[in-house]
């Protein structure tokens, strides 16, 4: 009892500290892309559910989720970037606070948390959704109290909630292991097995009962449970067959004759299985040999492809001066950042001075044996988002049209254009130099290893 009081006192101190102020908000850089930050925050909340934060700190988790909802709606409505980033930052602050409270809750209800995790692992929420929700609601009531600096329910309800999750876990394991066997036994009963095959029925029911008892006593002995489950299923299948055969005779002799016939079939089946197993082992050996050969061939091809790509990448770099373009790798793609491409202010018409540079780009595309090419247009943050997206798309389309119309005859390269406006800055938009870097066109050359 003294230990329990000490535990509760410790929790009270932790909770009091956590409740002393609103969550500290870590602002997000103004150059961040709102849609990307919202997507990352959504993934963080999904991971929080995996970590059981939604039930260990339901109040703060709900606030974080509400901020995500508002941010997603604002992205859809193209609201101001700073407002969206602020919502994500506040949501993350609530999520961080939820994780702090979750540690407090878990410290006092560790066995309950582990029991819930195991029940989820056995898919109890899918098998028994109503009962699992009831258990979660009881747990959330306790953990919400902890968030509100009330710890009495944690000590009072721990045992009850633990029992709920343990029961759901066992029932879920049992359902997975024995549901098929029980269904087949019930079918046999409907077909008169109690009269025509009582001996086989008793055997199948005993096999299910033995597995059931083992699961109750040894719920985590996975291998043995699987073995007993297969035995129960085999007994149920045998019952169906024996019952069907027995109905061809009389109630007095039908089951015995069917059992004898079944034994003979099993003997023949075993011999055939042994022969099939030998053939399977031989086929597996041949398959492994072929796989080893294929792996060696693939490794050699990959090495040759990598060497070829590296050579072509180095050749591409030599085609441009520093003022014309930067060439770099992006995974298996090659990106040409056109620093020397010039447009008149707020215009998207190519100048004659651009054509020599674009001709070099066209040559690199041919040398790389490109599968497809994406031309990306980007702007600085001056002006409205809609106007910048429109301008960046138009400029990307202009470059795409030139490259497409000047491609080598018969070249099967797919071209596309995408305008991103100021959504993906590479430098700050607060200085003229930074804005100049953000006004750019990138040509992304997608290649296939097979083409190298």
GIPE-V327064 format. One record per pair of residues at least 4 apart in sequence whose C-alpha atoms are under 8 Angstrom apart, sorted by sequence separation. I is the first residue (numbers start at 1). J is the second residue. D is the distance in Angstrom with one decimal. If there is no record, write none. Layout:
BEGIN
((I/J/D) (I/J/D))
END
This chain:
BEGIN
((1/5/6.3) (2/6/6.2) (3/7/6.2) (4/8/6.2) (5/9/6.1) (6/10/6.2) (7/11/6.3) (8/12/6.2) (9/13/6.4) (10/14/6.4) (11/15/6.0) (12/16/5.9) (13/17/6.3) (14/18/6.3) (15/19/6.1) (16/20/6.2) (28/32/7.1) (32/36/7.9) (33/37/6.3) (34/38/6.2) (35/39/6.2) (36/40/6.2) (37/41/6.1) (38/42/6.1) (39/43/6.4) (40/44/6.3) (41/45/6.3) (42/46/6.3) (43/47/6.2) (44/48/6.2) (45/49/6.5) (46/50/6.6) (47/51/6.2) (48/52/6.2) (49/53/5.6) (52/56/6.2) (53/57/5.7) (54/58/5.0) (57/61/6.1) (58/62/5.9) (59/63/6.5) (60/64/6.3) (61/65/6.2) (62/66/6.1) (63/67/6.4) (64/68/6.4) (65/69/6.3) (66/70/6.3) (67/71/6.1) (68/72/6.1) (69/73/6.4) (70/74/6.2) (71/75/6.2) (72/76/6.3) (73/77/6.2) (74/78/6.0) (75/79/6.2) (79/83/7.4) (80/84/6.6) (81/85/6.1) (82/86/6.1) (83/87/6.3) (84/88/6.4) (85/89/6.1) (86/90/6.2) (87/91/6.0) (88/92/6.1) (89/93/6.3) (90/94/6.4) (91/95/6.2) (92/96/6.0) (93/97/6.2) (94/98/6.0) (95/99/6.2) (96/100/6.4) (97/101/6.4) (98/102/6.0) (99/103/6.4) (100/104/6.7) (101/105/6.2) (102/106/5.9) (103/107/6.0) (104/108/6.6) (105/109/6.0) (106/110/4.8) (109/113/6.3) (110/114/6.2) (111/115/6.1) (112/116/6.2) (113/117/6.3) (114/118/6.3) (115/119/6.2) (116/120/6.2) (117/121/6.2) (118/122/6.4) (119/123/6.5) (120/124/5.5) (123/127/6.4) (124/128/5.7) (125/129/4.7) (128/132/6.1) (129/133/6.0) (130/134/6.3) (131/135/6.4) (132/136/6.2) (133/137/6.0) (134/138/6.3) (135/139/6.3) (136/140/6.0) (137/141/6.2) (138/142/6.6) (139/143/6.2) (140/144/5.7) (141/145/6.3) (142/146/6.5) (143/147/6.4) (144/148/6.3) (145/149/6.3) (146/150/5.0) (151/155/7.3) (152/156/6.4) (153/157/5.6) (154/158/5.7) (157/161/6.3) (158/162/6.1) (159/163/6.3) (160/164/6.5) (161/165/6.5) (162/166/6.2) (163/167/6.1) (164/168/6.3) (165/169/6.1) (166/170/6.4) (167/171/6.2) (168/172/6.0) (169/173/6.2) (170/174/6.1) (171/175/6.0) (172/176/6.3) (173/177/6.1) (174/178/5.8) (175/179/5.0) (178/182/6.1) (179/183/6.2) (180/184/6.4) (181/185/6.3) (182/186/6.2) (183/187/6.3) (184/188/6.3) (185/189/6.3) (186/190/6.4) (187/191/6.4) (188/192/6.5) (189/193/4.8) (192/196/6.1) (193/197/4.8) (194/198/4.9) (197/201/6.1) (198/202/6.1) (199/203/6.4) (200/204/6.2) (201/205/6.2) (202/206/6.1) (203/207/6.2) (204/208/6.4) (205/209/6.1) (206/210/6.0) (207/211/6.4) (208/212/6.1) (209/213/6.2) (210/214/6.3) (211/215/6.2) (212/216/6.4) (213/217/6.4) (214/218/5.7) (215/219/4.7) (221/225/6.2) (222/226/6.2) (223/227/6.3) (224/228/6.2) (225/229/5.9) (226/230/6.2) (227/231/6.3) (228/232/6.2) (229/233/6.2) (230/234/6.1) (231/235/6.2) (232/236/6.2) (233/237/6.2) (234/238/6.1) (235/239/6.1) (236/240/6.4) (237/241/6.4) (238/242/6.0) (239/243/5.9) (240/244/6.2) (241/245/6.2) (242/246/5.9) (243/247/6.4) (244/248/7.4) (245/249/7.7) (246/250/7.2) (247/251/7.5) (249/253/6.6) (250/254/4.9) (251/255/7.2) (253/257/6.3) (254/258/6.2) (255/259/6.1) (256/260/6.3) (257/261/6.3) (258/262/6.0) (259/263/6.2) (260/264/6.5) (261/265/6.3) (262/266/6.1) (263/267/6.3) (264/268/6.4) (265/269/5.9) (266/270/6.0) (267/271/6.5) (268/272/6.3) (269/273/6.0) (270/274/6.2) (271/275/6.4) (272/276/6.1) (273/277/5.9) (274/278/6.3) (275/279/6.4) (276/280/6.1) (277/281/6.2) (278/282/6.4) (279/283/6.2) (280/284/6.0) (281/285/6.2) (282/286/6.4) (283/287/6.0) (284/288/6.1) (285/289/6.3) (286/290/6.2) (287/291/6.0) (288/292/6.1) (289/293/6.4) (290/294/6.1) (291/295/6.0) (292/296/6.3) (293/297/6.3) (294/298/6.0) (295/299/6.0) (296/300/6.2) (297/301/6.2) (298/302/6.0) (299/303/6.1) (300/304/6.2) (301/305/6.0) (302/306/6.0) (303/307/6.2) (304/308/6.1) (305/309/6.1) (306/310/6.1) (307/311/6.3) (308/312/6.3) (309/313/5.9) (310/314/6.2) (311/315/6.2) (312/316/6.1) (313/317/6.4) (314/318/6.7) (315/319/6.8) (316/320/7.6) (320/324/5.8) (321/325/6.5) (322/326/6.6) (329/333/5.9) (330/334/5.9) (343/347/6.2) (344/348/7.4) (350/354/6.6) (351/355/7.4) (354/358/6.3) (355/359/6.0) (356/360/6.5) (357/361/6.6) (358/362/6.2) (359/363/6.3) (360/364/6.3) (361/365/6.3) (362/366/6.4) (363/367/6.2) (364/368/6.0) (365/369/6.4) (366/370/6.7) (381/385/7.6) (383/387/6.9) (384/388/6.3) (385/389/6.2) (386/390/6.2) (387/391/6.1) (388/392/6.0) (389/393/6.0) (390/394/6.2) (391/395/6.2) (392/396/6.1) (393/397/6.1) (394/398/6.2) (395/399/6.4) (396/400/6.1) (397/401/6.0) (398/402/6.4) (399/403/6.3) (400/404/5.9) (401/405/6.0) (402/406/6.1) (403/407/6.0) (407/411/6.7) (420/424/6.9) (425/429/7.7) (430/434/6.9) (431/435/6.2) (432/436/6.1) (433/437/6.5) (434/438/6.4) (435/439/6.4) (436/440/7.9) (447/451/7.2) (448/452/7.1) (32/37/7.3) (48/53/5.2) (49/54/5.5) (53/58/7.2) (74/79/5.1) (79/84/7.3) (105/110/7.9) (119/124/5.4) (120/125/6.3) (124/129/7.3) (145/150/4.8) (146/151/5.4) (153/158/7.8) (174/179/7.4) (188/193/5.4) (189/194/6.1) (192/197/7.9) (193/198/6.1) (214/219/7.5) (215/220/8.0) (246/251/7.4) (249/254/4.4) (320/325/5.9) (329/334/4.7) (330/335/6.7) (343/348/6.2) (344/349/7.7) (365/370/5.8) (383/388/6.8) (429/434/5.4) (430/435/7.2) (48/54/6.8) (74/80/7.9) (119/125/7.8) (145/151/6.5) (215/221/7.9) (219/225/8.0) (248/254/6.8) (320/326/7.6) (328/334/6.0) (329/335/6.1) (343/349/6.7) (428/434/5.0) (429/435/4.9) (54/61/5.6) (106/113/6.5) (125/132/5.5) (194/201/6.8) (246/253/7.9) (247/254/6.5) (327/334/7.2) (328/335/5.5) (343/350/6.4) (381/388/7.7) (427/434/5.0) (428/435/6.7) (53/61/7.0) (54/62/7.5) (124/132/7.0) (125/133/7.7) (145/153/7.4) (146/154/7.8) (193/201/6.5) (246/254/4.1) (327/335/5.7) (328/336/6.8) (342/350/7.6) (343/351/6.9) (380/388/7.9) (427/435/7.1) (75/84/7.1) (142/151/7.8) (245/254/7.3) (246/255/4.7) (317/326/7.6) (327/336/4.7) (342/351/7.1) (379/388/6.3) (429/438/7.6) (74/84/6.5) (215/225/6.6) (245/255/7.5) (246/256/7.9) (317/327/5.6) (326/336/5.7) (327/337/6.4) (379/389/7.9) (427/437/6.5) (142/153/5.6) (143/154/7.6) (214/225/7.4) (246/257/7.2) (316/327/7.2) (325/336/6.4) (326/337/5.1) (378/389/7.9) (404/415/6.7) (426/437/7.0) (427/438/6.3) (142/154/5.7) (243/255/7.1) (246/258/5.6) (325/337/5.3) (326/338/6.8) (342/354/6.8) (379/391/7.9) (426/438/5.9) (71/84/5.3) (242/255/6.5) (245/258/5.5) (325/338/4.5) (326/339/7.2) (341/354/5.9) (379/392/6.2) (425/438/5.4) (71/85/7.9) (211/225/6.9) (324/338/6.2) (325/339/4.9) (340/354/7.8) (378/392/5.3) (142/157/7.7) (313/328/7.9) (324/339/5.3) (325/340/6.3) (377/392/4.4) (400/415/6.6) (71/87/5.9) (185/201/7.4) (242/258/5.5) (313/329/7.8) (323/339/6.2) (324/340/4.3) (341/357/7.6) (376/392/7.8) (377/393/5.9) (400/416/6.8) (422/438/7.6) (70/87/7.4) (71/88/6.7) (211/228/5.4) (242/259/6.5) (323/340/5.9) (324/341/7.4) (340/357/7.7) (376/393/7.8) (400/417/6.3) (210/228/7.9) (211/229/6.5) (377/395/6.2) (68/87/7.2) (185/204/7.3) (377/396/4.8) (397/416/7.9) (45/65/7.3) (67/87/5.6) (68/88/6.5) (185/205/7.6) (242/262/7.4) (376/396/5.7) (397/417/5.5) (67/88/6.6) (207/228/7.7) (208/229/7.7) (211/232/7.4) (313/334/7.4) (375/396/5.5) (396/417/5.4) (397/418/7.7) (139/161/6.7) (375/397/7.6) (396/418/6.4) (67/90/7.1) (68/91/6.5) (138/161/6.9) (396/419/6.5) (67/91/5.1) (207/231/7.0) (208/232/5.3) (375/399/7.1) (393/417/6.9) (395/419/8.0) (66/91/7.7) (207/232/5.0) (336/361/7.8) (375/400/6.1) (393/418/5.6) (394/419/7.5) (42/68/6.9) (64/90/7.5) (65/91/7.0) (135/161/6.3) (182/208/7.4) (374/400/8.0) (392/418/7.8) (393/419/3.7) (41/68/7.3) (64/91/4.2) (181/208/7.4) (392/419/4.6) (393/420/7.2) (63/91/7.0) (64/92/6.6) (204/232/6.4) (207/235/7.0) (391/419/7.6) (392/420/6.4) (393/421/7.8) (64/93/7.7) (135/164/6.2) (390/419/7.1) (392/421/5.5) (38/68/7.0) (64/94/5.2) (135/165/6.9) (178/208/7.0) (389/419/5.6) (391/421/7.4) (63/94/6.5) (64/95/5.6) (204/235/4.8) (389/420/5.6) (390/421/7.4) (203/235/7.0) (204/236/5.4) (388/420/8.0) (389/421/4.0) (38/71/6.8) (61/94/6.7) (132/165/7.7) (178/211/8.0) (324/357/7.1) (388/421/4.6) (389/422/7.5) (38/72/6.8) (60/94/5.5) (61/95/5.8) (178/212/7.9) (387/421/8.0) (388/422/6.8) (60/95/6.5) (200/235/7.9) (201/236/7.9) (204/239/6.8) (386/421/7.9) (132/168/7.3) (385/421/6.6) (60/97/6.7) (61/98/5.7) (131/168/7.9) (385/422/7.2) (60/98/5.1) (105/143/6.2) (174/212/6.8) (200/238/7.6) (201/239/6.1) (59/98/7.8) (200/239/5.4) (35/75/6.5) (58/98/7.6) (128/168/7.6) (320/360/7.7) (373/413/7.1) (375/415/7.7) (377/417/7.8) (381/421/7.9) (34/75/7.4) (57/98/5.1) (105/146/7.0) (174/215/6.8) (319/360/6.8) (358/399/7.9) (362/403/6.1) (371/412/7.3) (372/413/5.1) (373/414/6.2) (374/415/5.9) (375/416/6.3) (376/417/6.0) (377/418/6.2) (378/419/6.3) (379/420/7.7) (380/421/7.3) (381/422/5.4) (56/98/7.9) (57/99/7.2) (173/215/7.6) (197/239/7.4) (200/242/7.3) (366/408/7.6) (371/413/5.4) (372/414/4.5) (373/415/4.9) (374/416/4.9) (375/417/4.7) (376/418/5.0) (377/419/4.6) (378/420/5.5) (379/421/5.0) (380/422/5.3) (348/391/6.8) (370/413/6.3) (371/414/6.8) (372/415/5.9) (373/416/6.4) (374/417/5.6) (375/418/6.3) (376/419/5.8) (377/420/6.1) (378/421/5.0) (379/422/5.0) (57/101/5.8) (124/168/6.1) (128/172/8.0) (347/391/7.3) (358/402/7.9) (362/406/7.5) (374/418/7.3) (376/420/7.2) (377/421/7.1) (378/422/6.0) (53/98/6.8) (56/101/7.3) (57/102/5.3) (101/146/7.7) (109/154/7.3) (124/169/6.3) (127/172/6.5) (170/215/7.2) (197/242/6.7) (346/391/6.9) (358/403/7.3) (362/407/6.8) (378/423/7.9) (380/425/7.3) (396/441/6.8) (53/99/6.4) (56/102/4.8) (101/147/6.5) (108/154/7.2) (112/158/7.0) (119/165/6.3) (170/216/6.7) (173/219/7.4) (193/239/7.9) (197/243/5.3) (348/394/5.8) (349/395/7.3) (378/424/7.3) (379/425/8.0) (395/441/7.8) (34/81/6.0) (41/88/6.9) (115/162/6.7) (119/166/7.2) (122/169/6.4) (124/171/7.8) (196/243/6.0) (348/395/4.7) (378/425/7.8) (33/81/7.9) (37/85/7.3) (57/105/7.7) (124/172/5.2) (177/225/7.3) (181/229/7.9) (316/364/6.0) (347/395/7.9) (350/398/6.8) (381/429/6.3) (53/102/6.0) (56/105/6.1) (109/158/6.7) (112/161/6.8) (116/165/5.5) (119/168/6.2) (120/169/7.8) (123/172/6.7) (170/219/6.5) (177/226/6.9) (197/246/6.9) (349/398/6.8) (350/399/7.6) (380/429/6.4) (34/84/6.3) (38/88/6.5) (45/95/7.7) (56/106/7.2) (112/162/4.8) (115/165/5.7) (116/166/7.7) (119/169/4.3) (122/172/5.9) (193/243/5.7) (196/246/6.1) (348/398/6.8) (34/85/5.9) (37/88/7.1) (41/92/7.3) (111/162/7.1) (115/166/5.9) (118/169/6.6) (122/173/6.3) (178/229/6.0) (181/232/6.0) (185/236/5.6) (188/239/7.0) (192/243/7.7) (196/247/6.4) (30/82/6.7) (177/229/5.3) (181/233/4.6) (184/236/5.9) (188/240/5.6) (191/243/7.8) (112/165/7.5) (119/172/7.5) (180/233/6.9) (181/234/8.0) (184/237/7.0) (187/240/8.0) (115/169/7.8) (178/232/7.4) (182/236/7.7) (185/239/7.4) (381/435/7.5) (30/85/7.8) (178/233/7.6) (181/236/5.6) (185/240/7.6) (188/243/7.1) (196/251/5.5) (312/367/7.2) (380/435/5.1) (181/237/7.9) (184/240/7.3) (195/251/7.0) (199/255/8.0) (312/368/6.5) (379/435/7.9) (380/436/7.3) (28/85/6.3) (27/85/7.9) (28/86/7.3) (196/254/7.2) (197/255/5.5) (380/438/5.2) (27/86/6.8) (196/255/6.5) (309/368/7.7) (379/438/5.6) (380/439/5.5) (378/438/6.4) (379/439/4.2) (28/89/6.4) (378/439/5.5) (379/440/6.5) (27/89/5.7) (378/440/5.3) (26/89/6.1) (377/440/6.3) (378/441/6.2) (25/89/6.1) (26/90/7.8) (377/441/4.7) (25/90/5.7) (52/117/8.0) (376/441/5.6) (377/442/6.6) (375/441/7.0) (376/442/5.1) (25/92/7.7) (26/93/7.2) (375/442/5.9) (376/443/6.3) (25/93/5.3) (375/443/4.6) (376/444/7.6) (24/93/6.1) (374/443/6.0) (375/444/6.2) (23/93/5.5) (373/443/7.0) (374/444/5.1) (23/94/6.2) (373/444/5.7) (374/445/6.7) (373/445/4.7) (374/446/7.9) (23/96/8.0) (372/445/6.4) (373/446/5.9) (23/97/6.3) (371/445/7.8) (372/446/5.2) (370/445/6.1) (371/446/5.7) (372/447/7.0) (370/446/5.7) (371/447/5.1) (370/447/4.8) (371/448/6.4) (369/447/6.8) (370/448/7.4) (18/97/7.6) (368/447/7.1) (365/445/6.8) (55/136/6.9) (18/100/7.7) (58/140/6.3) (369/451/6.3) (18/101/7.5) (56/139/7.7) (57/140/7.5) (369/452/7.3) (55/139/6.8) (56/140/6.7) (368/452/7.6) (55/140/5.3) (58/143/7.1) (59/144/6.1) (15/101/7.2) (57/143/5.9) (58/144/6.1) (56/143/5.5) (57/144/6.3) (55/143/7.2) (56/144/7.8) (59/147/7.3) (15/104/7.4) (14/104/7.0) (57/147/6.8) (11/104/6.3) (11/108/7.6) (341/440/7.9) (8/108/7.8) (341/441/7.7) (7/108/7.3) (339/440/6.7) (338/440/6.6) (339/441/7.8) (337/440/7.2) (338/441/5.7) (337/441/6.2) (338/442/6.1) (337/442/4.5) (338/443/7.7) (336/442/5.7) (337/443/6.4) (335/442/6.6) (336/443/5.1) (335/443/5.7) (336/444/6.5) (335/444/4.5) (334/444/5.9) (335/445/6.1) (333/444/6.7) (334/445/5.1) (333/445/5.6) (334/446/6.8) (333/446/4.9) (332/446/7.2) (333/447/6.1) (332/447/6.7) (332/448/7.9) (19/147/7.7) (19/148/7.8) (19/149/7.6) (15/146/6.9) (15/147/6.7) (15/148/7.9) (16/149/6.4) (15/149/5.7) (12/149/6.5) (12/150/7.7) (12/151/7.0) (11/151/7.5) (8/151/6.7) (306/449/7.9) (309/452/6.4) (305/449/5.8) (308/452/5.9) (305/450/7.4) (8/155/7.9) (302/449/7.4) (305/452/5.2) (304/452/8.0) (4/155/7.9) (34/423/7.8) (33/423/5.4) (32/423/7.9) (33/424/6.2) (32/424/7.7) (32/425/7.9) (31/425/6.6) (31/427/7.9) (31/428/6.6) (31/429/7.5))
END
